[in-house]
């Protein structure tokens, strides 16, 4: 009797083992087909090209890892800001699927993972390593957020928690070098203003600033210089005319910097020789009248 029970138990154990093996080997494959644990698998330093299409813009970035170019719609190219591209690639790499929102193509429009979304293609050399569509952004409560995403060649729409769709912009201006001026106040020694109506200078002596040898208003001067520590703009434009106003900055430990303004209010800067800007806020920040510095 005991031998029969033993045989029965062995038989049951054998069946359980077979079931376990079936789940482990066949069930695992089924899981991978039904739910992707990984959607984005890119090596940032190996990326050589990114194509972003969305919101009426098509942006192409090429180069890498520290020397990038932005291709503009008019066929021209501009040097890109590596930090902006590295940030964008890091955001892409952070996409992790938490659940499937839908498996139906009929739901693509609801989640904006159709043509209304942002399509991103990433290449490593000639190999396309990612083709993903970034869709609608959503909030849960005050601190949790998510974005719907879909691999371009698949039907499934995923929810990617803690990923912001806005972190991957299709606007080429998001990746262009947008610094107009960067001034280190401690090494700044003089500032020269050259306007059609006349010229004047600010000179630092014994820690104090003077306007044409007259003590300057310390509060206004300090505010002006502090405001120039980093001046940026995304109001890019084309070169237009010859300079009519110039401000030059002299330093104790670096070459002078010059910002010019032409008759059409287009700014150019020796700090960023590849771009021109049309930005009234930046113009007002840099180009001051002599009376501003007078007590």
C-alpha positions in Angstrom: 0.0 0.0 0.0 2.8 2.3 0.9 4.6 1.6 -2.4 1.4 2.6 -4.3 1.1 5.8 -2.3 4.8 6.5 -3.0 4.3 5.9 -6.7 1.3 8.3 -6.7 3.2 11.0 -4.9 6.1 10.7 -7.3 3.6 10.9 -10.2 2.0 14.0 -8.7 5.4 15.6 -8.1 6.4 14.8 -11.7 3.3 16.5 -13.0 3.9 19.6 -10.9 7.5 19.8 -12.1 6.3 19.6 -15.7 3.7 22.4 -15.0 6.4 24.5 -13.4 8.8 24.0 -16.4 6.0 24.8 -18.8 5.2 28.1 -17.0 8.8 29.0 -16.7 9.8 28.4 -20.3 6.6 29.0 -22.2 4.9 31.4 -19.9 7.9 33.6 -19.8 7.9 33.9 -23.6 4.2 34.7 -23.5 4.8 37.5 -20.9 7.5 39.1 -23.0 5.2 39.1 -26.0 2.4 40.6 -24.1 4.3 43.2 -22.0 7.7 44.8 -22.7 9.7 45.4 -19.6 12.1 47.7 -21.6 11.0 50.1 -24.3 14.1 52.2 -24.6 17.6 50.7 -24.8 20.1 53.3 -26.1 23.7 54.0 -25.2 23.9 57.8 -25.1 27.6 58.1 -26.1 27.0 55.9 -29.1 24.0 58.0 -30.5 24.9 59.8 -33.7 21.6 61.0 -35.0 18.1 61.9 -33.6 15.1 62.7 -35.6 12.1 64.3 -33.8 8.8 65.0 -35.5 5.9 66.6 -33.8 3.8 69.8 -33.4 4.5 70.8 -36.9 8.2 70.8 -36.4 10.8 68.3 -37.7 14.2 68.5 -35.9 17.3 66.5 -36.9 20.3 66.4 -34.6 23.6 64.8 -35.7 27.0 64.3 -34.2 27.7 63.2 -30.7 28.6 62.7 -28.0 30.0 66.2 -27.3 29.8 67.8 -30.8 26.2 68.2 -32.1 24.6 70.0 -35.0 21.0 71.2 -35.4 19.6 70.9 -38.9 17.1 73.7 -39.6 14.2 73.6 -41.9 15.8 76.1 -44.4 18.6 73.6 -45.0 21.2 75.4 -42.8 22.9 74.0 -39.7 23.8 75.5 -36.4 26.0 74.2 -33.5 23.9 72.6 -30.9 24.1 72.8 -27.1 25.4 69.4 -26.0 23.8 69.7 -22.6 20.3 70.1 -24.0 20.8 67.0 -26.2 22.3 64.9 -23.4 19.3 66.0 -21.2 16.9 64.9 -23.9 18.6 61.5 -24.3 18.6 61.0 -20.6 14.8 61.7 -20.5 14.3 59.1 -23.3 16.4 56.6 -21.4 14.2 57.1 -18.3 11.1 55.8 -20.0 10.0 52.7 -18.2 6.6 51.1 -18.9 4.4 50.5 -15.9 1.4 49.0 -17.5 -0.4 48.7 -20.8 -3.1 51.3 -21.4 -4.5 49.8 -24.6 -3.7 47.2 -27.2 -6.1 48.6 -29.8 -5.2 50.9 -32.7 -8.6 52.5 -32.1 -7.3 54.1 -28.9 -4.2 55.7 -30.4 -5.9 59.0 -30.9 -7.2 59.0 -27.3 -3.7 58.7 -26.0 -2.1 60.9 -28.7 0.2 58.2 -29.8 -0.9 58.6 -33.4 0.2 61.3 -35.8 -0.7 63.9 -33.1 2.2 62.7 -30.9 5.9 63.3 -31.1 7.8 60.6 -33.0 11.4 60.1 -32.0 13.9 58.0 -34.0 17.4 57.4 -32.5 20.4 56.1 -34.5 23.7 54.6 -33.4 25.7 54.8 -36.6 23.5 53.5 -39.4 21.4 51.4 -37.0 18.0 52.6 -35.9 17.8 51.7 -32.2 14.6 53.4 -31.3 11.4 54.5 -33.0 8.9 55.7 -30.4 5.9 57.9 -30.3 5.4 60.1 -27.2 1.8 60.9 -26.5 -0.4 62.6 -24.0 0.9 63.8 -20.6 -1.1 63.3 -17.4 -1.1 63.9 -13.7 -2.2 61.8 -10.8 -2.6 63.9 -7.7 -0.1 66.7 -7.1 3.2 64.9 -7.4 2.7 61.9 -9.7 2.8 62.2 -13.5 2.9 59.9 -16.5 3.0 59.9 -20.3 1.5 57.6 -22.8 4.0 56.1 -25.2 4.0 53.5 -28.1 6.7 51.9 -30.1 6.0 53.0 -33.7 5.8 49.4 -35.1 3.6 48.0 -32.4 -0.1 48.5 -31.4 0.3 48.5 -27.6 0.1 51.8 -25.8 2.1 52.0 -22.5 1.9 54.2 -19.5 5.4 55.5 -18.6 5.3 56.8 -15.0 7.5 59.8 -14.0 8.2 60.7 -17.6 7.4 64.1 -18.9 6.6 64.4 -22.6 7.8 68.0 -22.6 11.3 66.9 -21.9 11.7 65.8 -25.5 11.1 68.9 -27.6 10.5 68.9 -31.4 11.4 72.6 -31.6 14.9 73.0 -33.1 15.4 76.2 -31.0 15.4 74.0 -27.9 18.8 72.6 -28.9 20.6 75.6 -30.4 23.3 77.5 -28.5 21.2 80.2 -26.7 23.8 82.0 -24.6 24.1 85.6 -25.5 26.5 86.7 -22.8 28.3 85.3 -19.7 30.1 87.7 -17.4 32.2 86.9 -14.4 31.8 90.0 -12.3 34.9 89.5 -10.1 37.2 89.6 -13.2 35.3 92.4 -14.9 37.4 95.6 -15.0 35.7 97.9 -17.5 32.7 98.4 -19.8 32.6 100.6 -22.8 29.3 101.9 -24.4 29.5 103.2 -27.9 26.3 104.8 -29.2 25.5 107.1 -32.2 24.8 109.9 -29.7 28.1 109.4 -27.9 30.3 107.1 -25.9 31.0 106.5 -22.2 32.8 104.0 -20.0 32.5 102.3 -16.7 35.9 101.6 -15.0 36.5 99.7 -11.8 39.2 101.2 -9.5 40.0 100.0 -6.0 36.8 98.0 -5.9 34.6 100.9 -7.0 33.0 101.8 -10.3 33.3 105.1 -12.0 31.4 106.6 -15.0 33.9 108.7 -17.0 35.9 109.3 -13.8 32.8 110.1 -11.7 31.6 107.7 -9.0 28.8 105.5 -10.4 25.5 104.7 -8.7 26.6 101.6 -6.8 23.2 99.9 -6.6 22.3 100.3 -10.3 25.8 99.3 -11.4 25.8 96.2 -9.2 22.3 95.3 -10.4 23.4 95.7 -14.1 26.5 93.6 -13.7 24.8 90.8 -11.7 22.1 90.6 -14.5 24.8 89.8 -17.0 26.2 86.7 -15.2 24.3 84.6 -17.8 22.1 86.1 -20.5 20.2 83.7 -22.7 17.5 83.9 -25.5 15.7 81.7 -27.9 14.6 84.5 -30.1 16.9 83.5 -32.9 17.0 85.4 -36.1 19.2 86.0 -39.2 21.9 88.6 -39.5 20.6 91.9 -40.9 22.8 94.9 -40.9 25.9 96.7 -39.7 26.3 97.5 -36.0 25.1 100.9 -34.8 25.6 100.3 -31.0 28.3 98.4 -29.2 29.0 97.4 -25.6 32.4 95.9 -24.8 33.4 94.1 -21.6 37.0 94.0 -20.4 38.4 91.4 -18.0 41.5 90.8 -16.0 41.8 87.2 -17.0 40.1 86.6 -20.4 39.6 88.2 -23.7 37.2 91.1 -24.1 33.6 90.3 -25.0 31.5 92.5 -27.4 27.8 92.8 -28.0 26.5 94.8 -30.9 23.0 96.0 -32.0 22.2 96.9 -35.6 19.6 99.2 -37.0 17.0 96.5 -37.0 17.6 95.7 -33.3 19.4 92.4 -34.1 21.9 91.4 -31.5 25.2 89.7 -32.0 27.8 88.6 -29.5 31.4 87.5 -29.6 30.5 85.1 -26.8 28.3 83.2 -29.3 29.5 83.9 -32.9 27.1 81.5 -34.5 23.8 83.0 -33.6 21.9 86.3 -33.9 19.0 87.4 -31.7 16.0 89.7 -31.8 15.0 90.1 -28.2 14.0 93.4 -26.7 14.3 92.2 -23.1 17.9 91.2 -23.7 18.6 94.4 -25.5 17.3 96.5 -22.6 19.3 94.4 -20.2 22.7 95.0 -21.9 22.3 98.4 -23.6 21.9 101.1 -20.9 22.1 104.9 -21.1 24.7 106.8 -19.2 22.1 108.3 -16.9 21.3 104.9 -15.5 24.7 104.7 -13.9 24.8 108.3 -12.6 24.0 109.1 -8.9 
